[in-house]
């Protein structure tokens, strides 16, 4: 059964969104795909009819195993393109996602292989997301949301999960990029700010911004003991 490039792109977008949502509302898909509501509804129906996704009215969509498989080539091409735009063409990482959406449509298999070679066969995109292998295997990433990590933990930024241009520019200015190590000094309760200690700077970031970070924890802290005692009392 032939799978069009458009079907792969839609499947890739659904795959990205379902990493944070058990069901992806069609309205959310509307926000992330540059197409009309009618075109999106038609594509959802086509993918559903071919068994690539399950659509539950009023709840949303989720890819099947076969749907995830057809998403891998599009995810690979998109993330390789982002790496190429940042490393080779020197674009800002904040612009890479949107530019890649357009740029990748002119790339064939030969150009994709050349981009892979030129960029040194990367395993992550500039934002830290894993790049599927050429045979469609998504690497396993063992990280957790920063907002779920207790204070006192030693962490390394694994992924920055936002495509918001202004947020990415701000995050880059703080040097909170994938690979950056830090110690989580404190986490204020009730979705309060987080204080991060780095080798040269300390940063205080709000809870909303902190939700964009996924981290690998090398040493887990014990959290805010005094607050925990207060809750138990």
Secondary structure, 3 states (H helix, E strand, C coil): CCCCHHHHHHHHHHHHHHCCCCCECHHHHHHHCCCCHHHHHHHHHHHHHCCCEEEECCCEEEECHHHHHHHHHHHHHHHHHHHHHHHCCCCCHHHHHHHHHHHHHHCCHHHHHHHHHHCCCCCECCCCCECCCCCCCCCCCCCEEHHHCCCCCEEEEEEECCCCHHHHHHHHHCCCCCCCEEEEEEECCCCCCEEEECCCCEEEECHHHHCCEEEEEEECCCCCHHHHHHHHC
